[in-house]
């Protein structure tokens, strides 16, 4: 079941935006520092188009798809992960860092600036009340 769910999610995401293949060449430490200087609004657009299908439009892990996922997607508003851990999960995918195999590796889909923007947005939602 998980395999089919992952394929469905991947197909949905591919339909929304064309592939933007780029190899990440920046270290995690540089990424974490750079995330503080990236426009959050760009990251929000990418998040809503790529991540909200699983993590929910409010980044709280409450989406329609989350109801059938096992394990469910993370509530990013309540996450206690460090910026470095979050960066590795987004870049490498959940399975590569011994977390959910449903989380894809976004470094093959997004450019470095898009990755930084998403990470910046995710960092910002932790401080905001749910809309």
N, C-alpha and C positions, 0 to 999 in steps of 0.2 A: 504494500500500500504506500509506504513512504516513497518508494522509487517513482511511482506514478504521480504522486502529489508533487514531488520535486520537478518532474517533467512538465506537469501542468503549469506550475508557477513559472518555470523558465520560459515556457511558450508564451505565457501572458506577458511577461516582462519584455520578451523580444518583440512582441507585436507593438508595444507602446513606444519603443525608441529603437532606432537602428544601433547596431553594434558600434562601439567606439573602442577599438582594440588599441591598447597601449600597455607596455610593460612598466610596472612601477620600479623606479630606479632610486627612490629616496628611502633613506633609513627611517625606521619608526620614530626615532628621536627627533629627526628633522620634521617629520610629518606632524607630530604632536605639537611642536613649537609653531609650525606654519598654520595649524588649524585655528589658532587664535587671531590670525590676520586675514581670514577668508570671509567674504560676504555670506552671511547666514541665509539671506533670501535665495541665493542661487542653490544652496544646499537644500533648502526647503522644497524647491521645485523638483529637484532630483529625487528627494525622499518621497514626495507625494506620487511621483511617477514610477518609482522603482521599488520602494520599500514598504509603502503604506498598505499594499495588498496583503502583506503578512503582519506587519507591526502595527497596523491601524493608522488612520489619518492623524491621530493625536500622539502617535509613538508610544501608546500605552499597552500594546500587545492585544488590543481588542479589535479584531477585524472579523469579517464573516469567515474568511478562510482559516483564521486561528482556531475557530471552534472545532475544526476537524483535524488539525495538525497535532502530531504527537512526536516529539514534545512541542508544546505551544511556543510561538515566537516570544522573545523577551519583551518585557515592559521596559522600554528604554528610559522612561521617566524615573523609574525606581532603581535602575541599574547602579550597582556599586563598582563597576569595572573602572579601571584606570583608563586614561586616554590611550596609552600604549596597547593595552589589552583590546580595547574596542577597535583600534586601528588594525590589529592583526586579524580579528574576527571578520571585519568588513573586507579586508584585502584578501585573506587566504581562505575564508569560508569557515563555517563552524566545525566541520569534520576535521579539518587540518589542525585545529587547536583544541581538539577533544571536547567540542560542544555539539550543538545540534547539527546533524547532517543535512537538515533542511535549509540552512543558511548558505547561500551560494558565495563563491569567491568573486568579489566584484572587481578585483584588479584586472581581470581580463575583459571586462565590459566597460569600465569607466576610465577616463583619463586621470592623470594625477591631480589636476586641478578640481575635477569633479569629485574625486575621493575626498580631497581635503574639504571641499564645500559640504559634503554630506556629513563628515565627521564634525565639522564646525556646527552644523545645524543640530545634530544629535546632542552635542555638548550643551547647546543653548536651551533645548527643551527641558532639561532637568531643572532649570531655574524658573520655568514658567508654569503657571497654573493651567490646567486643562481648559481648553476653550469650550 
